[in-house]
């Protein structure tokens, strides 16, 4: 029965799929922020009360730092997404293998009767 726990494999597969969806959501949010122009970022920051006393040069400097940080986050998220994608395919292969084992066990049980 080793390797035939289909329910456990399916539960883990669902969990990994949820994680993959969450990673995709985080990545799209980071990508959206990276596409934001300096003017749009200044407008958004001033709308929330941030950057009100900063000069345009200081805003530009902070904006550049944020973009570097966002790119680093995005790279980490992409690496995690790739790892999760690999784990998901391994789980799908395990599920197929478990289903084949179960089918073989059921077939051999019918032959014995």
Biotite code that builds the C-alpha atoms (Angstrom):
import biotite.structure as struc

atoms = struc.array([
    struc.Atom([0.000, 0.000, 0.000], chain_id="A", res_id=1, res_name="UNK", atom_name="CA", element="C"),
    struc.Atom([3.039, 2.281, 0.077], chain_id="A", res_id=2, res_name="UNK", atom_name="CA", element="C"),
    struc.Atom([2.647, 5.115, -2.402], chain_id="A", res_id=3, res_name="UNK", atom_name="CA", element="C"),
    struc.Atom([-1.062, 4.541, -2.937], chain_id="A", res_id=4, res_name="UNK", atom_name="CA", element="C"),
    struc.Atom([-2.453, 7.125, -0.503], chain_id="A", res_id=5, res_name="UNK", atom_name="CA", element="C"),
    struc.Atom([-4.354, 8.975, -3.207], chain_id="A", res_id=6, res_name="UNK", atom_name="CA", element="C"),
    struc.Atom([-6.314, 11.126, -0.748], chain_id="A", res_id=7, res_name="UNK", atom_name="CA", element="C"),
    struc.Atom([-3.102, 12.375, 0.865], chain_id="A", res_id=8, res_name="UNK", atom_name="CA", element="C"),
    struc.Atom([-1.537, 13.062, -2.509], chain_id="A", res_id=9, res_name="UNK", atom_name="CA", element="C"),
    struc.Atom([-4.642, 14.917, -3.682], chain_id="A", res_id=10, res_name="UNK", atom_name="CA", element="C"),
    struc.Atom([-4.762, 17.021, -0.505], chain_id="A", res_id=11, res_name="UNK", atom_name="CA", element="C"),
    struc.Atom([-1.117, 17.963, -0.910], chain_id="A", res_id=12, res_name="UNK", atom_name="CA", element="C"),
    struc.Atom([-1.692, 18.690, -4.586], chain_id="A", res_id=13, res_name="UNK", atom_name="CA", element="C"),
    struc.Atom([-4.539, 21.088, -3.709], chain_id="A", res_id=14, res_name="UNK", atom_name="CA", element="C"),
    struc.Atom([-2.326, 22.814, -1.134], chain_id="A", res_id=15, res_name="UNK", atom_name="CA", element="C"),
    struc.Atom([0.487, 23.233, -3.663], chain_id="A", res_id=16, res_name="UNK", atom_name="CA", element="C"),
    struc.Atom([-1.966, 24.583, -6.251], chain_id="A", res_id=17, res_name="UNK", atom_name="CA", element="C"),
    struc.Atom([-3.244, 27.155, -3.730], chain_id="A", res_id=18, res_name="UNK", atom_name="CA", element="C"),
    struc.Atom([0.335, 28.152, -2.988], chain_id="A", res_id=19, res_name="UNK", atom_name="CA", element="C"),
    struc.Atom([1.051, 28.469, -6.699], chain_id="A", res_id=20, res_name="UNK", atom_name="CA", element="C"),
    struc.Atom([-2.011, 30.714, -7.142], chain_id="A", res_id=21, res_name="UNK", atom_name="CA", element="C"),
    struc.Atom([-0.910, 32.870, -4.195], chain_id="A", res_id=22, res_name="UNK", atom_name="CA", element="C"),
    struc.Atom([2.578, 33.200, -5.664], chain_id="A", res_id=23, res_name="UNK", atom_name="CA", element="C"),
    struc.Atom([1.096, 34.178, -9.015], chain_id="A", res_id=24, res_name="UNK", atom_name="CA", element="C"),
    struc.Atom([-1.025, 36.834, -7.316], chain_id="A", res_id=25, res_name="UNK", atom_name="CA", element="C"),
    struc.Atom([1.989, 38.249, -5.471], chain_id="A", res_id=26, res_name="UNK", atom_name="CA", element="C"),
    struc.Atom([3.999, 38.275, -8.681], chain_id="A", res_id=27, res_name="UNK", atom_name="CA", element="C"),
    struc.Atom([1.311, 40.154, -10.585], chain_id="A", res_id=28, res_name="UNK", atom_name="CA", element="C"),
    struc.Atom([1.082, 42.754, -7.815], chain_id="A", res_id=29, res_name="UNK", atom_name="CA", element="C"),
    struc.Atom([4.864, 43.255, -7.867], chain_id="A", res_id=30, res_name="UNK", atom_name="CA", element="C"),
    struc.Atom([4.884, 43.463, -11.661], chain_id="A", res_id=31, res_name="UNK", atom_name="CA", element="C"),
    struc.Atom([2.136, 46.083, -11.545], chain_id="A", res_id=32, res_name="UNK", atom_name="CA", element="C"),
    struc.Atom([4.165, 48.146, -9.072], chain_id="A", res_id=33, res_name="UNK", atom_name="CA", element="C"),
    struc.Atom([7.229, 47.851, -11.300], chain_id="A", res_id=34, res_name="UNK", atom_name="CA", element="C"),
    struc.Atom([5.248, 49.235, -14.242], chain_id="A", res_id=35, res_name="UNK", atom_name="CA", element="C"),
    struc.Atom([4.159, 52.257, -12.185], chain_id="A", res_id=36, res_name="UNK", atom_name="CA", element="C"),
    struc.Atom([5.789, 55.509, -13.308], chain_id="A", res_id=37, res_name="UNK", atom_name="CA", element="C"),
    struc.Atom([7.545, 57.889, -10.934], chain_id="A", res_id=38, res_name="UNK", atom_name="CA", element="C"),
    struc.Atom([4.755, 60.442, -11.340], chain_id="A", res_id=39, res_name="UNK", atom_name="CA", element="C"),
    struc.Atom([2.086, 57.849, -10.529], chain_id="A", res_id=40, res_name="UNK", atom_name="CA", element="C"),
    struc.Atom([4.097, 56.666, -7.500], chain_id="A", res_id=41, res_name="UNK", atom_name="CA", element="C"),
    struc.Atom([4.469, 60.230, -6.196], chain_id="A", res_id=42, res_name="UNK", atom_name="CA", element="C"),
    struc.Atom([0.735, 60.802, -6.646], chain_id="A", res_id=43, res_name="UNK", atom_name="CA", element="C"),
    struc.Atom([-0.105, 57.544, -4.836], chain_id="A", res_id=44, res_name="UNK", atom_name="CA", element="C"),
    struc.Atom([2.354, 58.277, -2.013], chain_id="A", res_id=45, res_name="UNK", atom_name="CA", element="C"),
    struc.Atom([1.052, 61.803, -1.486], chain_id="A", res_id=46, res_name="UNK", atom_name="CA", element="C"),
    struc.Atom([-2.509, 60.490, -1.533], chain_id="A", res_id=47, res_name="UNK", atom_name="CA", element="C"),
    struc.Atom([-1.708, 58.244, 1.412], chain_id="A", res_id=48, res_name="UNK", atom_name="CA", element="C"),
    struc.Atom([0.161, 60.968, 3.283], chain_id="A", res_id=49, res_name="UNK", atom_name="CA", element="C"),
    struc.Atom([3.662, 59.691, 2.514], chain_id="A", res_id=50, res_name="UNK", atom_name="CA", element="C"),
    struc.Atom([6.326, 61.733, 0.765], chain_id="A", res_id=51, res_name="UNK", atom_name="CA", element="C"),
    struc.Atom([4.528, 65.008, 1.497], chain_id="A", res_id=52, res_name="UNK", atom_name="CA", element="C"),
    struc.Atom([7.651, 66.855, 2.637], chain_id="A", res_id=53, res_name="UNK", atom_name="CA", element="C"),
    struc.Atom([10.069, 65.322, 0.142], chain_id="A", res_id=54, res_name="UNK", atom_name="CA", element="C"),
    struc.Atom([11.643, 67.016, -2.838], chain_id="A", res_id=55, res_name="UNK", atom_name="CA", element="C"),
    struc.Atom([11.245, 65.475, -6.312], chain_id="A", res_id=56, res_name="UNK", atom_name="CA", element="C"),
    struc.Atom([14.878, 64.298, -6.147], chain_id="A", res_id=57, res_name="UNK", atom_name="CA", element="C"),
    struc.Atom([14.270, 62.520, -2.831], chain_id="A", res_id=58, res_name="UNK", atom_name="CA", element="C"),
    struc.Atom([11.106, 60.945, -4.248], chain_id="A", res_id=59, res_name="UNK", atom_name="CA", element="C"),
    struc.Atom([13.054, 59.732, -7.291], chain_id="A", res_id=60, res_name="UNK", atom_name="CA", element="C"),
    struc.Atom([15.739, 58.230, -5.063], chain_id="A", res_id=61, res_name="UNK", atom_name="CA", element="C"),
    struc.Atom([13.202, 56.352, -2.935], chain_id="A", res_id=62, res_name="UNK", atom_name="CA", element="C"),
    struc.Atom([11.405, 55.245, -6.092], chain_id="A", res_id=63, res_name="UNK", atom_name="CA", element="C"),
    struc.Atom([14.624, 53.750, -7.484], chain_id="A", res_id=64, res_name="UNK", atom_name="CA", element="C"),
    struc.Atom([15.310, 51.929, -4.200], chain_id="A", res_id=65, res_name="UNK", atom_name="CA", element="C"),
    struc.Atom([11.773, 50.532, -4.201], chain_id="A", res_id=66, res_name="UNK", atom_name="CA", element="C"),
    struc.Atom([12.192, 49.294, -7.768], chain_id="A", res_id=67, res_name="UNK", atom_name="CA", element="C"),
    struc.Atom([15.433, 47.484, -6.875], chain_id="A", res_id=68, res_name="UNK", atom_name="CA", element="C"),
    struc.Atom([13.692, 45.892, -3.900], chain_id="A", res_id=69, res_name="UNK", atom_name="CA", element="C"),
    struc.Atom([10.658, 44.932, -6.017], chain_id="A", res_id=70, res_name="UNK", atom_name="CA", element="C"),
    struc.Atom([12.876, 43.324, -8.670], chain_id="A", res_id=71, res_name="UNK", atom_name="CA", element="C"),
    struc.Atom([14.648, 41.274, -5.993], chain_id="A", res_id=72, res_name="UNK", atom_name="CA", element="C"),
    struc.Atom([11.299, 40.192, -4.555], chain_id="A", res_id=73, res_name="UNK", atom_name="CA", element="C"),
    struc.Atom([10.064, 39.269, -8.005], chain_id="A", res_id=74, res_name="UNK", atom_name="CA", element="C"),
    struc.Atom([13.136, 37.119, -8.662], chain_id="A", res_id=75, res_name="UNK", atom_name="CA", element="C"),
    struc.Atom([12.621, 35.273, -5.366], chain_id="A", res_id=76, res_name="UNK", atom_name="CA", element="C"),
    struc.Atom([8.953, 34.758, -6.176], chain_id="A", res_id=77, res_name="UNK", atom_name="CA", element="C"),
    struc.Atom([9.819, 33.404, -9.627], chain_id="A", res_id=78, res_name="UNK", atom_name="CA", element="C"),
    struc.Atom([12.283, 30.938, -8.105], chain_id="A", res_id=79, res_name="UNK", atom_name="CA", element="C"),
    struc.Atom([9.656, 29.840, -5.581], chain_id="A", res_id=80, res_name="UNK", atom_name="CA", element="C"),
    struc.Atom([7.060, 29.535, -8.369], chain_id="A", res_id=81, res_name="UNK", atom_name="CA", element="C"),
    struc.Atom([9.404, 27.314, -10.370], chain_id="A", res_id=82, res_name="UNK", atom_name="CA", element="C"),
    struc.Atom([10.074, 25.142, -7.320], chain_id="A", res_id=83, res_name="UNK", atom_name="CA", element="C"),
    struc.Atom([6.329, 24.900, -6.630], chain_id="A", res_id=84, res_name="UNK", atom_name="CA", element="C"),
    struc.Atom([5.638, 24.041, -10.261], chain_id="A", res_id=85, res_name="UNK", atom_name="CA", element="C"),
    struc.Atom([8.151, 21.191, -10.040], chain_id="A", res_id=86, res_name="UNK", atom_name="CA", element="C"),
    struc.Atom([6.612, 19.920, -6.823], chain_id="A", res_id=87, res_name="UNK", atom_name="CA", element="C"),
    struc.Atom([3.149, 20.034, -8.385], chain_id="A", res_id=88, res_name="UNK", atom_name="CA", element="C"),
    struc.Atom([4.240, 17.965, -11.377], chain_id="A", res_id=89, res_name="UNK", atom_name="CA", element="C"),
    struc.Atom([5.921, 15.456, -9.050], chain_id="A", res_id=90, res_name="UNK", atom_name="CA", element="C"),
    struc.Atom([2.678, 15.150, -7.083], chain_id="A", res_id=91, res_name="UNK", atom_name="CA", element="C"),
    struc.Atom([0.680, 14.613, -10.262], chain_id="A", res_id=92, res_name="UNK", atom_name="CA", element="C"),
    struc.Atom([3.087, 11.850, -11.316], chain_id="A", res_id=93, res_name="UNK", atom_name="CA", element="C"),
    struc.Atom([2.783, 10.289, -7.846], chain_id="A", res_id=94, res_name="UNK", atom_name="CA", element="C"),
    struc.Atom([-1.004, 10.401, -8.078], chain_id="A", res_id=95, res_name="UNK", atom_name="CA", element="C"),
    struc.Atom([-0.990, 8.674, -11.467], chain_id="A", res_id=96, res_name="UNK", atom_name="CA", element="C"),
    struc.Atom([1.447, 6.051, -10.148], chain_id="A", res_id=97, res_name="UNK", atom_name="CA", element="C"),
    struc.Atom([-0.761, 5.475, -7.083], chain_id="A", res_id=98, res_name="UNK", atom_name="CA", element="C"),
    struc.Atom([-3.831, 5.086, -9.274], chain_id="A", res_id=99, res_name="UNK", atom_name="CA", element="C"),
    struc.Atom([-2.015, 2.515, -11.423], chain_id="A", res_id=100, res_name="UNK", atom_name="CA", element="C"),
    struc.Atom([-0.915, 0.603, -8.325], chain_id="A", res_id=101, res_name="UNK", atom_name="CA", element="C"),
    struc.Atom([-4.468, 0.638, -6.981], chain_id="A", res_id=102, res_name="UNK", atom_name="CA", element="C"),
    struc.Atom([-5.846, -0.575, -10.308], chain_id="A", res_id=103, res_name="UNK", atom_name="CA", element="C"),
    struc.Atom([-3.234, -3.364, -10.436], chain_id="A", res_id=104, res_name="UNK", atom_name="CA", element="C"),
    struc.Atom([-4.091, -4.408, -6.868], chain_id="A", res_id=105, res_name="UNK", atom_name="CA", element="C"),
    struc.Atom([-7.808, -4.434, -7.692], chain_id="A", res_id=106, res_name="UNK", atom_name="CA", element="C"),
    struc.Atom([-7.183, -6.477, -10.844], chain_id="A", res_id=107, res_name="UNK", atom_name="CA", element="C"),
    struc.Atom([-5.017, -9.007, -9.011], chain_id="A", res_id=108, res_name="UNK", atom_name="CA", element="C"),
    struc.Atom([-7.678, -9.279, -6.273], chain_id="A", res_id=109, res_name="UNK", atom_name="CA", element="C"),
    struc.Atom([-10.321, -10.156, -8.862], chain_id="A", res_id=110, res_name="UNK", atom_name="CA", element="C"),
    struc.Atom([-8.078, -12.799, -10.447], chain_id="A", res_id=111, res_name="UNK", atom_name="CA", element="C"),
    struc.Atom([-7.609, -14.569, -7.108], chain_id="A", res_id=112, res_name="UNK", atom_name="CA", element="C"),
    struc.Atom([-11.357, -14.961, -6.526], chain_id="A", res_id=113, res_name="UNK", atom_name="CA", element="C"),
])
